[in-house]
Amino acid sequence: MKKFLGFVIKECLHLLRDWRTMIILVGMPVAQIILFGFAIRNELDSVRIGILDHSRDEVTRKVTEELLSSGYFILDGYYGSTDEIGAAFRKGRIKEAVVFGNDFSNNLVRENRADIQIITDASEPNMANLALYYTAGIIRNYASSLSEQKQIPLTMNIETKMLYNEELKSVFMFVPGIMALILMLISAMMTSITIAREKELGTLEVLLASPLKPMQIILGKVAPYLMLSMVNLALILTVSTSVFGMPIRGSLLLLIAECALFITTALSLGILISAVSNSMQVAMAISLVGLMLPTVLLSGFIFPVENMPWPLQAISHILPAKWFLIIIKNIMLKGTGFAYVWKETAVLAGMTLFLLVVSMKKFKIRL
């Protein structure tokens, strides 16, 4: 029995000394409960909207105040035409626009009804449905309160318009997210596991003893995954466009170039993970916790980033997948060009450069 207890104590001490494993074992449940608890939210919060008020009377001002005082919406600004609203949608400044018709108050008094148009960015169908539901509910509640005051049934006729995805097809949301997830996992996770396996088996030293330089060895390891990712990209685009009717309204060359940049970013991240991992198990755990869950939950793939608490929003800013999703949704669904995605492209390029520099330094130190 003493021998057995001694063996158990030895195993416990061995586990406690392996701080990387302890971080994974203790940190993974905490990270998962926080991510799932705060990221998976169905309510609306802080949606940026624009107002086009052709009437500018007391009733339209009251309706606008009701929307903004609800806490669900943030006013981006007042616009003077539908062209300005369209430009704001393409730039991603607003997710919804409310358009009041001419002589709104007078029509409400004379005809007991007036027209309101709600325009939403349906490239994110869940967000569009929620925003429309909340907005229409607030407007109808205000119309009911006016009817009670005047003791006359007043109707605010709501017309809806869904931009970029009029039929609210869920595939328009899932295809960009699946692209980001697959390219990230193949490029980053598989690259990190491959290099970590060479370390674990002790064959990396054999490769280093060859005439090849360390940089050439690393590039040779990641090159197949770069080609595999590009093949997967072609397959995803072919299936999504031919089977599911996913549009590519912008430049196909620009889309491929942006995907290649994202793949390079993911490969750089995989090299960094392999640099800090001593085994395949550690590399896989870091990849799953650090890449897969955040890509699904915090990138805006399924759940809007705007609905999350600010700490999770801050974390989402360092995820390459978040910026990649913005880029491909602009190109594929909105049909915009490089002028509308250059900031996100610059962010991905900066991340790639930073990850490559850090990864190379880590490898030089370790090797």
VOTI-53425 format. One record per residue (C-alpha): residue number from 1; x, y, z. Coordinates in steps of 0.5 Angstrom, whole numbers, m for minus. Layout:
! VOTI-53425
(NUM; (X; Y; Z)),
...
END
This chain:
! VOTI-53425
(1; (0; 0; 0)),
(2; (6; 5; 2)),
(3; (9; 3; m5)),
(4; (2; 5; m8)),
(5; (1; 11; m5)),
(6; (8; 13; m6)),
(7; (7; 12; m14)),
(8; (1; 16; m13)),
(9; (4; 22; m10)),
(10; (10; 22; m15)),
(11; (5; 22; m21)),
(12; (1; 28; m17)),
(13; (8; 32; m17)),
(14; (10; 30; m24)),
(15; (3; 33; m26)),
(16; (4; 39; m22)),
(17; (11; 40; m25)),
(18; (8; 40; m32)),
(19; (5; 47; m32)),
(20; (3; 47; m39)),
(21; (m2; 41; m38)),
(22; (m4; 44; m31)),
(23; (m6; 51; m35)),
(24; (m10; 47; m40)),
(25; (m14; 42; m35)),
(26; (m16; 48; m30)),
(27; (m16; 53; m35)),
(28; (m20; 50; m41)),
(29; (m27; 49; m36)),
(30; (m26; 56; m34)),
(31; (m25; 59; m41)),
(32; (m31; 54; m44)),
(33; (m36; 56; m38)),
(34; (m34; 64; m39)),
(35; (m34; 63; m47)),
(36; (m41; 60; m47)),
(37; (m44; 64; m42)),
(38; (m43; 70; m45)),
(39; (m42; 69; m52)),
(40; (m48; 65; m53)),
(41; (m53; 71; m52)),
(42; (m60; 72; m56)),
(43; (m62; 79; m54)),
(44; (m60; 85; m58)),
(45; (m55; 90; m55)),
(46; (m52; 96; m58)),
(47; (m54; 96; m65)),
(48; (m51; 102; m69)),
(49; (m57; 105; m73)),
(50; (m58; 111; m78)),
(51; (m64; 115; m79)),
(52; (m67; 118; m85)),
(53; (m73; 123; m83)),
(54; (m76; 126; m89)),
(55; (m81; 129; m84)),
(56; (m77; 132; m78)),
(57; (m83; 133; m74)),
(58; (m85; 132; m67)),
(59; (m88; 125; m68)),
(60; (m81; 122; m71)),
(61; (m77; 125; m66)),
(62; (m81; 122; m61)),
(63; (m80; 115; m64)),
(64; (m73; 116; m65)),
(65; (m72; 118; m58)),
(66; (m76; 111; m56)),
(67; (m71; 107; m60)),
(68; (m65; 110; m57)),
(69; (m68; 110; m50)),
(70; (m69; 103; m50)),
(71; (m62; 101; m50)),
(72; (m62; 96; m56)),
(73; (m59; 102; m61)),
(74; (m54; 107; m62)),
(75; (m55; 113; m66)),
(76; (m49; 113; m72)),
(77; (m52; 119; m75)),
(78; (m58; 122; m79)),
(79; (m58; 121; m86)),
(80; (m60; 126; m92)),
(81; (m62; 120; m97)),
(82; (m62; 113; m99)),
(83; (m55; 113; m102)),
(84; (m52; 116; m96)),
(85; (m55; 110; m92)),
(86; (m53; 105; m98)),
(87; (m46; 107; m97)),
(88; (m46; 107; m89)),
(89; (m49; 100; m90)),
(90; (m43; 98; m95)),
(91; (m38; 101; m90)),
(92; (m41; 97; m84)),
(93; (m42; 103; m80)),
(94; (m49; 101; m79)),
(95; (m53; 95; m78)),
(96; (m60; 98; m79)),
(97; (m63; 104; m82)),
(98; (m70; 107; m80)),
(99; (m74; 111; m86)),
(100; (m79; 116; m84)),
(101; (m84; 118; m90)),
(102; (m86; 125; m92)),
(103; (m91; 129; m87)),
(104; (m91; 123; m82)),
(105; (m95; 127; m77)),
(106; (m100; 130; m81)),
(107; (m101; 123; m84)),
(108; (m102; 120; m78)),
(109; (m107; 126; m76)),
(110; (m111; 126; m82)),
(111; (m111; 118; m84)),
(112; (m109; 115; m78)),
(113; (m103; 112; m81)),
(114; (m96; 113; m83)),
(115; (m91; 109; m86)),
(116; (m84; 107; m83)),
(117; (m79; 103; m87)),
(118; (m74; 99; m83)),
(119; (m68; 97; m87)),
(120; (m63; 92; m84)),
(121; (m56; 89; m86)),
(122; (m58; 81; m87)),
(123; (m51; 79; m89)),
(124; (m52; 77; m81)),
(125; (m59; 74; m81)),
(126; (m60; 73; m74)),
(127; (m58; 80; m72)),
(128; (m63; 82; m78)),
(129; (m68; 79; m75)),
(130; (m67; 81; m68)),
(131; (m66; 88; m70)),
(132; (m72; 88; m74)),
(133; (m77; 85; m68)),
(134; (m74; 90; m63)),
(135; (m75; 96; m67)),
(136; (m82; 94; m70)),
(137; (m84; 92; m63)),
(138; (m82; 99; m60)),
(139; (m85; 103; m66)),
(140; (m92; 99; m65)),
(141; (m92; 100; m57)),
(142; (m91; 107; m58)),
(143; (m97; 107; m63)),
(144; (m101; 104; m58)),
(145; (m99; 109; m53)),
(146; (m101; 115; m58)),
(147; (m108; 111; m60)),
(148; (m110; 111; m52)),
(149; (m108; 118; m51)),
(150; (m112; 120; m57)),
(151; (m117; 115; m56)),
(152; (m117; 114; m64)),
(153; (m113; 107; m67)),
(154; (m107; 110; m70)),
(155; (m103; 105; m75)),
(156; (m95; 106; m76)),
(157; (m95; 102; m83)),
(158; (m88; 98; m82)),
(159; (m85; 96; m89)),
(160; (m78; 92; m88)),
(161; (m72; 91; m93)),
(162; (m67; 86; m92)),
(163; (m60; 88; m96)),
(164; (m55; 83; m99)),
(165; (m60; 77; m96)),
(166; (m67; 78; m98)),
(167; (m69; 71; m97)),
(168; (m65; 71; m90)),
(169; (m62; 64; m92)),
(170; (m58; 62; m87)),
(171; (m52; 59; m91)),
(172; (m50; 66; m93)),
(173; (m48; 66; m85)),
(174; (m45; 59; m85)),
(175; (m41; 59; m91)),
(176; (m36; 65; m89)),
(177; (m36; 62; m82)),
(178; (m34; 55; m85)),
(179; (m29; 58; m89)),
(180; (m26; 61; m83)),
(181; (m26; 55; m79)),
(182; (m23; 50; m84)),
(183; (m18; 55; m86)),
(184; (m16; 56; m79)),
(185; (m16; 49; m77)),
(186; (m12; 46; m83)),
(187; (m7; 52; m83)),
(188; (m6; 53; m76)),
(189; (m7; 47; m72)),
(190; (m5; 42; m77)),
(191; (2; 46; m78)),
(192; (3; 46; m70)),
(193; (2; 39; m69)),
(194; (6; 37; m75)),
(195; (12; 41; m73)),
(196; (11; 39; m65)),
(197; (11; 31; m67)),
(198; (18; 32; m70)),
(199; (20; 35; m64)),
(200; (17; 29; m60)),
(201; (20; 24; m64)),
(202; (27; 27; m64)),
(203; (27; 27; m71)),
(204; (27; 35; m72)),
(205; (35; 34; m70)),
(206; (36; 30; m76)),
(207; (33; 35; m80)),
(208; (37; 40; m77)),
(209; (43; 36; m79)),
(210; (42; 36; m86)),
(211; (44; 42; m91)),
(212; (37; 45; m90)),
(213; (37; 51; m86)),
(214; (32; 52; m80)),
(215; (27; 57; m84)),
(216; (27; 52; m90)),
(217; (25; 46; m86)),
(218; (19; 50; m83)),
(219; (17; 53; m90)),
(220; (18; 45; m93)),
(221; (13; 43; m87)),
(222; (8; 48; m88)),
(223; (8; 49; m96)),
(224; (3; 42; m96)),
(225; (m2; 45; m92)),
(226; (m2; 52; m96)),
(227; (m3; 48; m102)),
(228; (m9; 44; m98)),
(229; (m12; 50; m96)),
(230; (m12; 53; m103)),
(231; (m15; 47; m105)),
(232; (m20; 47; m100)),
(233; (m22; 54; m101)),
(234; (m23; 52; m108)),
(235; (m28; 46; m106)),
(236; (m32; 51; m101)),
(237; (m33; 56; m106)),
(238; (m35; 51; m112)),
(239; (m40; 47; m107)),
(240; (m43; 54; m104)),
(241; (m44; 57; m110)),
(242; (m47; 51; m114)),
(243; (m50; 48; m109)),
(244; (m53; 53; m104)),
(245; (m53; 59; m109)),
(246; (m48; 63; m105)),
(247; (m46; 69; m109)),
(248; (m40; 72; m110)),
(249; (m42; 79; m112)),
(250; (m35; 82; m111)),
(251; (m28; 81; m115)),
(252; (m26; 73; m115)),
(253; (m19; 75; m115)),
(254; (m19; 80; m109)),
(255; (m23; 74; m105)),
(256; (m17; 69; m107)),
(257; (m12; 74; m105)),
(258; (m15; 76; m98)),
(259; (m16; 68; m97)),
(260; (m9; 67; m98)),
(261; (m7; 72; m93)),
(262; (m11; 69; m88)),
(263; (m8; 62; m89)),
(264; (m1; 66; m89)),
(265; (m4; 69; m82)),
(266; (m6; 62; m80)),
(267; (0; 58; m82)),
(268; (4; 63; m78)),
(269; (0; 62; m72)),
(270; (1; 55; m72)),
(271; (9; 56; m73)),
(272; (8; 60; m66)),
(273; (4; 54; m63)),
(274; (9; 49; m65)),
(275; (15; 53; m62)),
(276; (12; 54; m55)),
(277; (9; 46; m55)),
(278; (13; 40; m53)),
(279; (8; 35; m55)),
(280; (3; 34; m60)),
(281; (m2; 33; m54)),
(282; (0; 40; m52)),
(283; (0; 43; m59)),
(284; (m7; 40; m60)),
(285; (m10; 43; m54)),
(286; (m8; 50; m55)),
(287; (m10; 50; m62)),
(288; (m17; 47; m60)),
(289; (m18; 52; m54)),
(290; (m14; 58; m57)),
(291; (m17; 57; m64)),
(292; (m23; 53; m65)),
(293; (m27; 55; m60)),
(294; (m26; 63; m60)),
(295; (m27; 62; m68)),
(296; (m34; 59; m67)),
(297; (m36; 64; m61)),
(298; (m32; 70; m61)),
(299; (m31; 72; m69)),
(300; (m38; 74; m71)),
(301; (m39; 67; m74)),
(302; (m45; 65; m71)),
(303; (m46; 70; m65)),
(304; (m46; 78; m66)),
(305; (m40; 81; m63)),
(306; (m44; 87; m61)),
(307; (m48; 83; m56)),
(308; (m42; 81; m52)),
(309; (m39; 84; m46)),
(310; (m33; 89; m47)),
(311; (m28; 84; m45)),
(312; (m30; 79; m50)),
(313; (m31; 84; m55)),
(314; (m23; 86; m54)),
(315; (m21; 79; m54)),
(316; (m25; 78; m61)),
(317; (m20; 84; m64)),
(318; (m14; 80; m63)),
(319; (m17; 74; m67)),
(320; (m16; 74; m75)),
(321; (m22; 70; m76)),
(322; (m26; 76; m74)),
(323; (m23; 81; m79)),
(324; (m23; 75; m84)),
(325; (m30; 75; m84)),
(326; (m31; 82; m85)),
(327; (m27; 82; m91)),
(328; (m31; 76; m94)),
(329; (m38; 78; m93)),
(330; (m36; 85; m96)),
(331; (m33; 82; m102)),
(332; (m38; 76; m103)),
(333; (m45; 79; m100)),
(334; (m44; 86; m101)),
(335; (m40; 86; m107)),
(336; (m35; 92; m105)),
(337; (m28; 93; m107)),
(338; (m21; 93; m103)),
(339; (m23; 101; m101)),
(340; (m28; 98; m96)),
(341; (m24; 93; m93)),
(342; (m17; 96; m93)),
(343; (m17; 97; m86)),
(344; (m18; 89; m84)),
(345; (m13; 87; m89)),
(346; (m8; 92; m86)),
(347; (m10; 88; m79)),
(348; (m9; 81; m82)),
(349; (m2; 83; m85)),
(350; (0; 86; m79)),
(351; (m2; 80; m75)),
(352; (2; 76; m80)),
(353; (8; 80; m80)),
(354; (8; 80; m72)),
(355; (7; 72; m71)),
(356; (12; 71; m76)),
(357; (17; 75; m73)),
(358; (16; 72; m66)),
(359; (15; 65; m69)),
(360; (22; 65; m72)),
(361; (25; 68; m66)),
(362; (22; 63; m62)),
(363; (25; 57; m66)),
(364; (32; 60; m66)),
(365; (32; 60; m59)),
(366; (29; 53; m58)),
(367; (33; 50; m64)),
END
